[in-house]
Amino acid sequence: MALKLNTSKDAYQEFPGRNTEQMPKLIADGRVPMNTAQLMQRRLDVRNSDAKVKSAYIDNYFNTGDSVAYHPDGRVKIVLDSQTLRDVTPNSELRNGALVLTEDAYNALQGEEFKKGKLGKVDERLSKEQAKAHPVWKVLARDKALLNDYVDYIFGEHQARFAKDTPLEDVRAMEVYPSSAQGNTPDLRAWFVSRLEYRSGAGVKNVDCDNGRLLGIAPEALSAPGQSASNIKSYTMADLQAVDKAIKGLEGTLHQDVLKPFVDLRKKL
């Protein structure tokens, strides 16, 4: 059954299956593969939307248009909006599910490179503070404010639904699961983000995995006023907290009838 990803127009569409087969279809449809930052922002944007739309995004995993390339010497390069991934086809050369790269192709990739062992804490669940400061998440999120807001949202939602007996400060989530080169030459895989039940971790997925799931964004969604391909801004948790503080500060000076419209509006946010 197709996921309900839109409230009106089909701005977002899923392409389930092998990336090698689905990416060419996504591109042929004139769409752009959703990157990690766009998925994070979309999850925030629909947090108070139609329940099915919210669930479609937060209760499912998604491949992204961001990639990670591995060099046999241990270097790792994160490539945002990877053209190499967009060019993948069923005829692409693979090795254990990864795109095979030449040395020159690896060196030509434009991205954030990490030396061996410098990816930060990996293969372990993170605290909120660790997630907000994690070097991989900082690159994938592209924007510190977006990362902070997303971390607050994910940890709060996960605690409320899957860790009710755990104090929020003790919740651990958003782990980073990288990989490494599988041969004597560099190779490349796609980043994916897991569902809320699995703590919205960032991992890598084979491009020929049968259960891949890409999200294609229509051009009109990218060109809508106030929106951009990399980061669509919305209000943040800090904004909401500021509103709550302001309303509380006015309770002793303004009549409740005056405050009621603001209180009612805040409940919808």
TORRO-525030 format. One record per residue: residue in one letter; x, y negated, z of N, C-alpha, C in turn. Coordinates in steps of 0.001 Angstrom, whole numbers, m for minus. Example, Ala and Ser with C-alpha at 12.3 -4.5 7.8 and 13.67 -1.06 7.14 Angstrom:
REM TORRO-525030
residuo n_px n_py n_pz ca_px ca_py ca_pz c_px c_py c_pz
A 13190 5690 7800 12300 4500 7800 13200 3300 7800
S 12850 2250 7080 13670 1060 7140 12900 m30 7870
END
This chain:
REM TORRO-525030
residuo n_px n_py n_pz ca_px ca_py ca_pz c_px c_py c_pz
M 844 1189 0 0 0 0 882 m1241 0
A 568 m2173 m887 1366 m3388 m1003 1211 m4254 244
L 2290 m4905 630 2266 m5786 1784 1539 m7083 1446
K 841 m7650 2421 193 m8942 2236 1199 m10020 2598
L 1843 m10586 1581 2932 m11529 1794 2534 m12978 1592
N 1314 m13205 1110 886 m14547 765 m486 m14849 1358
T m703 m16118 1632 m2022 m16548 2093 m2886 m17003 924
S m2254 m17349 m200 m3032 m17764 m1378 m2339 m17254 m2635
K m1536 m18097 m3285 m874 m17694 m4519 202 m16651 m4255
D 528 m15880 m5294 1527 m14832 m5163 2939 m15407 m5299
A 3284 m16295 m4369 4610 m16905 m4400 5684 m15897 m4036
Y 5315 m14909 m3220 6261 m13893 m2767 5750 m12510 m3175
Q 6639 m11689 m3689 6244 m10352 m4133 7314 m9345 m3749
E 6884 m8185 m3286 7842 m7148 m2920 8179 m6291 m4126
F 9411 m5800 m4147 9886 m4900 m5184 10499 m3689 m4476
P 9666 m2717 m4106 10145 m1568 m3335 10832 m518 m4198
G 11857 94 m3643 12578 1136 m4357 14049 789 m4491
R 14707 1483 m5375 16140 1267 m5572 16415 m128 m6125
N 17366 m813 m5501 17733 m2147 m5997 18209 m2090 m7436
T 18883 m1011 m7795 19395 m875 m9157 18266 m883 m10181
E 17078 m439 m9770 15931 m411 m10668 15020 m1621 m10484
Q 14901 m2096 m9239 13960 m3166 m8936 14524 m4570 m9180
M 15832 m4742 m9015 16408 m6070 m9233 16203 m6549 m10679
P 16440 m5701 m11684 16182 m6164 m13053 14719 m6555 m13269
K 13783 m5866 m12625 12366 m6209 m12757 12084 m7553 m12092
L 12674 m7762 m10925 12496 m9023 m10194 13010 m10198 m11034
I 14197 m10046 m11620 14792 m11108 m12428 13972 m11338 m13697
A 13525 m10250 m14326 12732 m10366 m15554 11414 m11084 m15302
D 10914 m11005 m14069 9664 m11673 m13705 9883 m13147 m13393
G 11121 m13600 m13540 11419 m15003 m13295 11550 m15360 m11831
R 11739 m14374 m10987 11834 m14608 m9551 13277 m14595 m9075
V 13471 m15072 m7848 14779 m15100 m7205 14727 m14182 m5982
P 15731 m13310 m5787 15714 m12460 m4594 15856 m13276 m3323
M 14962 m13060 m2377 14997 m13810 m1120 16283 m13512 m366
N 16945 m14566 99 18157 m14366 879 17820 m14273 2372
T 18827 m14046 3183 18600 m13838 4610 17998 m15061 5281
A 18521 m16240 4978 18013 m17464 5594 16559 m17708 5217
Q 16202 m17433 3970 14820 m17610 3529 13883 m16639 4234
L 14349 m15408 4449 13532 m14441 5181 13344 m14886 6629
M 14399 m15349 7252 14305 m15846 8620 13301 m16988 8706
Q 13409 m17940 7776 12501 m19080 7790 11070 m18657 7495
R 10917 m17712 6584 9565 m17244 6245 8909 m16568 7444
R 9664 m15792 8186 9122 m15166 9398 8674 m16232 10402
L 9423 m17311 10492 9025 m18404 11382 7791 m19123 10841
D 7752 m19337 9541 6650 m20095 8944 5303 m19394 9101
V 5297 m18053 9124 4025 m17322 9175 3729 m16791 10575
R 4450 m17259 11583 4271 m16722 12938 2867 m16964 13476
N 2202 m18017 13002 834 m18298 13435 m145 m18204 12272
S 231 m17450 11262 m589 m17305 10062 m1533 m16118 10204
D m2153 m15751 9111 m2966 m14545 9028 m2196 m13381 9642
A m2865 m12596 10478 m2190 m11512 11209 m1523 m10518 10274
K m2156 m10227 9135 m1579 m9267 8194 m345 m9835 7513
V m371 m11133 7253 795 m11768 6638 1963 m11780 7625
K 1685 m12177 8857 2734 m12184 9878 3331 m10792 10038
S 2471 m9777 10128 2944 m8412 10308 3745 m7924 9115
A 3337 m8326 7913 4048 m7892 6709 5516 m8287 6764
Y 5785 m9466 7291 7167 m9943 7338 7936 m9434 8547
I 7314 m9461 9703 8083 m9167 10912 8125 m7675 11233
D 7164 m6911 10716 7106 m5480 11019 7638 m4619 9888
N 8366 m5218 8969 8992 m4475 7879 10433 m4936 7710
Y 11246 m4066 7153 12634 m4424 6836 12679 m4911 5390
F 13695 m5692 5073 13839 m6211 3723 15305 m6276 3320
N 15576 m5859 2092 16872 m6159 1494 16905 m7642 1163
T 18086 m8200 1058 18209 m9617 719 19095 m9788 m509
G 19143 m11025 m999 20007 m11344 m2122 21425 m11670 m1713
D 21730 m11530 m424 23089 m11744 75 23839 m10414 86
S 25116 m10462 m190 25894 m9220 m247 27095 m9279 688
V 27714 m8131 857 28950 m8047 1622 29900 m7151 843
A 31106 m7659 625 32115 m6924 m130 33228 m6478 806
Y 33717 m5277 566 34744 m4685 1432 36014 m4416 639
H 37126 m4795 1235 38425 m4505 631 39065 m3345 1393
P 39782 m2476 708 40416 m1334 1402 41368 m1734 2526
D 41888 m2967 2485 42802 m3380 3557 42064 m3870 4793
G 40730 m3805 4789 39945 m4179 5959 39293 m5539 5882
R 39624 m6331 4883 38969 m7620 4727 37501 m7435 4332
V 36679 m8380 4778 35249 m8352 4480 34843 m9750 4012
K 34072 m9791 2938 33654 m11079 2386 32125 m11105 2280
I 31496 m12086 2933 30051 m12263 2856 29753 m13247 1722
V 28964 m12795 768 28650 m13603 m410 27161 m13932 m396
L 26834 m15200 m271 25443 m15636 m223 24869 m15762 m1628
D 23599 m15386 m1790 22943 m15438 m3099 23849 m14818 m4161
S 24186 m13567 m3943 25191 m12877 m4740 24756 m12640 m6191
Q 25508 m13214 m7118 25236 m12978 m8536 25539 m11534 m8895
T 26514 m10939 m8240 26845 m9536 m8487 25652 m8645 m8192
L 24920 m8940 m7117 23716 m8168 m6805 22624 m8422 m7837
R 22494 m9653 m8292 21453 m9971 m9271 21709 m9281 m10605
D 22967 m8950 m10873 23318 m8325 m12141 23258 m6800 m12090
V 22894 m6232 m10959 22896 m4782 m10825 21834 m4149 m11730
T 22152 m3001 m12293 21231 m2245 m13157 21408 m759 m12857
P 20521 86 m13403 20691 1532 m13201 22010 2058 m13758
N 22674 1280 m14629 23931 1717 m15231 25158 1188 m14491
S 24950 449 m13406 26078 m88 m12649 26903 1042 m12042
E 28213 837 m11988 29097 1862 m11421 28999 1828 m9895
L 28642 2971 m9314 28470 3062 m7866 29421 4091 m7263
R 29686 3895 m5978 30460 4866 m5205 29821 4944 m3827
N 29227 6078 m3512 28526 6253 m2235 27497 5148 m1996
G 26805 4770 m3052 25742 3780 m2937 26187 2332 m3000
A 27502 2096 m3146 28023 729 m3228 28481 426 m4647
L 28394 m844 m5031 28895 m1268 m6331 30420 m1270 m6303
V 31021 m636 m7262 32478 m591 m7335 32995 m1904 m7916
L 33996 m2481 m7260 34603 m3729 m7712 36073 m3515 m8057
T 36568 m4298 m8976 38008 m4330 m9224 38633 m5318 m8246
E 39941 m5288 m8160 40651 m6236 m7302 40366 m7671 m7750
D 40387 m7893 m9046 40125 m9231 m9568 38700 m9678 m9265
A 37754 m8748 m9380 36351 m9085 m9114 36165 m9466 m7645
Y 36823 m8739 m6748 36738 m9074 m5323 37311 m10457 m5072
N 38485 m10734 m5627 39143 m12029 m5401 38323 m13183 m5967
A 37528 m12918 m7009 36747 m13971 m7645 35464 m14293 m6880
L 35069 m13420 m5979 33839 m13657 m5225 33979 m14876 m4331
Q 32975 m15754 m4377 32965 m16936 m3531 32167 m16642 m2267
G 32850 m16586 m1142 32154 m16271 99 33039 m16474 1315
E 32472 m16204 2464 33192 m16321 3740 33931 m15020 3993
E 35254 m15087 4050 36057 m13879 4224 36537 m13751 5669
F 36477 m12524 6160 36938 m12213 7511 38068 m11191 7425
K 39098 m11424 8194 40182 m10440 8276 39697 m9207 9050
K 40408 m8133 8940 40044 m6886 9598 39869 m7105 11104
G 38728 m6665 11630 38462 m6766 13056 37973 m8124 13519
K 37690 m9051 12589 37303 m10411 12953 35828 m10712 12688
L 35019 m9681 12537 33597 m9890 12273 32797 m10190 13537
G 33447 m10172 14672 32720 m10355 15914 32208 m9032 16440
K 31333 m9081 17400 30781 m7881 18018 29864 m7160 17045
V 30175 m5916 16734 29378 m5153 15773 28939 m3829 16387
D 27886 m3281 15792 27353 m1975 16189 26863 m1949 17630
E 26555 m3102 18184 26013 m3202 19533 24931 m4275 19567
R 23914 m4068 20393 22864 m5059 20539 23424 m6307 21206
L 22874 m7454 20813 23396 m8734 21271 22445 m9428 22239
S 22998 m10240 23105 22185 m11137 23926 21797 m12330 23058
K 20886 m13166 23557 20494 m14354 22799 21704 m15243 22520
E 22517 m15451 23512 23679 m16317 23351 24663 m15725 22342
Q 24853 m14403 22395 25764 m13755 21453 25226 m13831 20028
A 23918 m13665 19865 23316 m13726 18527 23458 m15127 17941
K 23238 m16153 18763 23327 m17532 18278 24755 m17915 17901
A 25734 m17236 18498 27138 m17574 18251 27834 m16580 17331
H 27107 m15550 16872 27758 m14487 16103 28203 m15004 14737
P 29453 m14756 14349 29965 m15285 13078 29197 m14803 11854
V 28727 m13555 11865 27979 m13042 10714 26621 m13720 10611
W 25897 m13795 11721 24594 m14446 11702 24715 m15919 11334
K 25771 m16561 11771 25958 m17980 11445 26131 m18176 9940
V 26842 m17262 9301 27006 m17355 7848 25688 m17051 7137
L 25024 m15967 7532 23795 m15566 6860 22671 m16583 7049
A 22607 m17204 8218 21543 m18179 8498 21780 m19504 7790
R 23045 m19826 7524 23406 m21054 6814 23178 m22328 7625
D 22348 m22273 8629 21953 m23466 9374 21838 m23108 10854
K 22536 m23844 11702 22575 m23529 13126 21214 m23684 13782
A 20476 m24716 13398 19151 m24931 13989 18206 m23785 13632
L 18269 m23330 12379 17444 m22199 11964 17808 m20950 12754
L 19093 m20686 12914 19524 m19509 13664 19042 m19574 15102
N 19194 m20712 15755 18764 m20847 17147 17265 m20591 17288
D 16488 m21180 16394 15033 m21028 16463 14628 m19586 16197
Y 15274 m18976 15221 14960 m17589 14870 15297 m16641 16017
V 16448 m16843 16630 16842 m16003 17771 15816 m16123 18894
D 15426 m17347 19229 14432 m17547 20289 13136 m16823 19956
Y 12720 m16922 18713 11467 m16292 18285 11551 m14769 18339
I 12600 m14211 17759 12739 m12752 17701 12860 m12152 19098
F 13677 m12739 19945 13840 m12192 21287 12531 m12283 22070
G 11821 m13391 21918 10552 m13543 22618 9506 m12559 22130
E 9401 m12399 20818 8428 m11464 20235 8773 m10025 20588
H 10050 m9685 20508 10450 m8312 20812 10173 m7978 22277
Q 10479 m8903 23158 10230 m8671 24584 8740 m8503 24841
A 7915 m9330 24209 6469 m9289 24436 5841 m8004 23919
R 6380 m7454 22861 5747 m6292 22230 6428 m4965 22527
F 7740 m4983 22697 8454 m3715 22805 9337 m3580 24046
A 9415 m4622 24849 10262 m4552 26048 9615 m5337 27181
K 8338 m5086 27428 7576 m5874 28401 8134 m5787 29811
D 8778 m4683 30134 9314 m4512 31483 10738 m5046 31633
T 11249 m5616 30562 12611 m6150 30589 12579 m7673 30641
P 13226 m8288 31623 13284 m9758 31657 13883 m10282 30355
L 13383 m11410 29884 13833 m11946 28607 15345 m12107 28557
E 15934 m12524 29668 17390 m12729 29674 18172 m11426 29532
D 17497 m10292 29747 18168 m8994 29621 17880 m8300 28298
V 17042 m8889 27467 16730 m8289 26164 17967 m8354 25272
R 18190 m7289 24517 19304 m7233 23576 18750 m6870 22199
A 19179 m7596 21174 18626 m7395 19835 19590 m7958 18791
M 19129 m7991 17535 19826 m8621 16413 21272 m8147 16255
E 21491 m6847 16430 22820 m6304 16255 23267 m6414 14789
V 24577 m6370 14564 25162 m6445 13225 25842 m5122 12920
Y 25411 m4493 11818 25958 m3199 11414 26650 m3336 10057
P 27941 m3574 10033 28658 m3653 8764 29077 m2263 8292
S 29915 m2212 7279 30453 m951 6795 31915 m1191 6448
S 32445 m437 5505 33834 m621 5080 33978 m40 3682
A 35099 m325 3053 35350 200 1713 35385 1726 1752
Q 34773 2346 770 34671 3804 749 35708 4467 m158
G 36625 3678 m699 37647 4234 m1579 38881 3362 m1597
N 39659 3482 m2662 40906 2734 m2773 40735 1408 m3495
T 39504 1083 m3864 39221 m198 m4500 38067 m862 m3757
P 37891 m2168 m3887 36802 m2846 m3183 35430 m2369 m3652
D 34433 m2555 m2799 33053 m2277 m3197 32114 m3249 m2495
L 30846 m3194 m2853 29901 m4224 m2403 28530 m3616 m2140
R 27903 m4067 m1051 26555 m3651 m690 25701 m4879 m374
A 24394 m4634 m188 23453 m5720 113 23162 m5770 1606
W 23029 m6983 2136 22564 m7148 3508 21067 m6891 3567
F 20614 m6269 4639 19183 m6175 4893 18927 m6564 6343
V 17678 m6938 6618 17270 m7307 7974 16163 m6359 8396
S 16309 m5750 9560 15354 m4741 10006 14107 m5365 10626
R 13136 m4551 10893 11872 m5022 11462 12017 m5327 12955
L 10992 m5965 13491 11036 m6402 14887 11215 m5228 15847
E 10519 m4124 15596 10623 m2972 16492 12066 m2495 16592
Y 12814 m2633 15488 14228 m2256 15474 15121 m3460 15712
R 14550 m4502 16324 15287 m5643 16871 15831 m6613 15812
S 15288 m6537 14585 15687 m7490 13538 17198 m7545 13365
G 17838 m6392 13346 19281 m6351 13150 19666 m6621 11706
A 20911 m6989 11493 21444 m7193 10143 22364 m6033 9816
G 22047 m5307 8769 22852 m4170 8360 23071 m4192 6867
V 23695 m3150 6357 23941 m3058 4921 23240 m1828 4378
K 22797 m1929 3143 22044 m844 2529 22612 m543 1152
N 22615 733 792 23068 1144 m527 22146 574 m1594
V 22710 169 m2705 21899 m446 m3756 21081 592 m4525
D 21371 1870 m4301 20570 2910 m4949 19699 3658 m3945
C 19480 3058 m2775 18656 3688 m1743 17193 3709 m2193
D 16550 4858 m2074 15169 5006 m2537 14195 4107 m1786
N 14481 3807 m521 13545 3015 272 13995 1563 442
G 14645 1025 m571 14986 m392 m554 13722 m1229 m710
R 13813 m2486 m343 12661 m3385 m518 13168 m4814 m695
L 13122 m5299 m1922 13491 m6673 m2225 12251 m7557 m2185
L 12447 m8829 m1889 11386 m9822 m1969 11749 m10818 m3061
G 10844 m10989 m4028 11083 m11934 m5101 10296 m13212 m4875
I 10971 m14364 m4990 10335 m15662 m4783 10058 m16295 m6143
A 8820 m16736 m6348 8446 m17389 m7595 9045 m18794 m7656
P 9327 m19288 m8857 9930 m20628 m8998 9132 m21722 m8314
E 7788 m21631 m8363 6982 m22689 m7765 7163 m22760 m6246
A 7486 m21633 m5619 7719 m21632 m4175 9046 m22313 m3848
L 9996 m22215 m4774 11300 m22826 m4562 11287 m24319 m4857
S 10394 m24736 m5759 10385 m26122 m6190 9297 m26956 m5533
A 8533 m26349 m4605 7466 m27085 m3934 8051 m28247 m3137
P 7326 m29369 m3013 7839 m30536 m2273 8282 m30161 m870
G 9478 m30601 m498 9981 m30365 852 10582 m28998 1070
Q 10666 m28195 m11 11207 m26855 134 12461 m26723 m704
S 13322 m25763 m310 14538 m25496 m1063 14775 m24012 m1096
A 15632 m23579 m1991 15880 m22152 m2162 16574 m21538 m974
S 17375 m22316 m229 18171 m21724 837 17574 m21866 2219
N 16776 m22933 2432 16309 m23124 3804 15088 m24032 3814
I 13913 m23490 4116 12678 m24244 4149 12392 m24600 5600
K 12477 m25861 5944 12382 m26282 7327 10950 m26230 7848
S 10814 m25929 9112 9540 m25993 9810 9847 m26554 11187
Y 8835 m26627 12041 9117 m27066 13399 9863 m25978 14136
T 10626 m26363 15144 11437 m25415 15896 10866 m25202 17282
M 11391 m24189 17979 10970 m23932 19347 11324 m25128 20238
A 12440 m25776 19942 12821 m26962 20716 11788 m28079 20532
D 11245 m28193 19297 10208 m29190 19036 8973 m28906 19891
L 8566 m27651 19956 7382 m27279 20727 7595 m27530 22214
Q 8787 m27208 22687 9090 m27436 24097 9054 m28930 24420
A 9507 m29763 23482 9476 m31212 23686 8039 m31725 23753
V 7169 m31148 22909 5751 m31527 22930 5126 m31145 24273
D 5409 m29915 24723 4870 m29459 26010 5302 m30381 27144
K 6573 m30792 27124 7095 m31660 28176 6422 m33031 28136
A 6199 m33535 26905 5570 m34845 26768 4126 m34825 27264
I 3395 m33753 26905 2001 m33639 27339 1915 m33535 28852
K 2802 m32728 29439 2804 m32563 30891 3093 m33891 31592
G 3994 m34690 30983 4340 m35958 31584 3217 m36979 31531
L 2287 m36778 30596 1166 m37707 30439 m74 m37306 31227
E m72 m36090 31767 m1264 m35577 32448 m1675 m36442 33639
G m704 m37058 34283 m1032 m37849 35459 m1400 m39287 35160
T m1240 m39698 33900 m1497 m41102 33559 m2637 m41295 32573
L m2955 m40257 31771 m4018 m40377 30779 m5194 m39473 31128
H m6372 m39885 30764 m7576 m39088 30999 m7509 m37812 30157
Q m8074 m36731 30704 m8030 m35444 30015 m8700 m35485 28649
D m9724 m36333 28500 m10399 m36430 27204 m9473 m37011 26141
V m8569 m37875 26557 m7611 m38462 25625 m6572 m37428 25216
L m6157 m36608 26172 m5129 m35594 25901 m5667 m34371 25176
K m6972 m34126 25274 m7538 m32888 24748 m7202 m32625 23277
P m7303 m33603 22369 m6964 m33317 20966 m5528 m32850 20786
F m4609 m33422 21586 m3206 m33029 21492 m2982 m31632 22066
V m3661 m31327 23147 m3569 m29990 23761 m4123 m28940 22812
D m5267 m29251 22179 m5876 m28308 21237 m4983 m28065 20030
L m4354 m29136 19530 m3443 m28998 18387 m2233 m28165 18767
R m1715 m28390 19981 m525 m27626 20421 m840 m26133 20485
K m2048 m25766 20835 m2418 m24351 20916 m2361 m23659 19561
K m2486 m24438 18492 m2472 m23862 17145 m1068 m23690 16604
L m68 m24278 17258 1300 m24236 16756 2035 m22996 17212
END
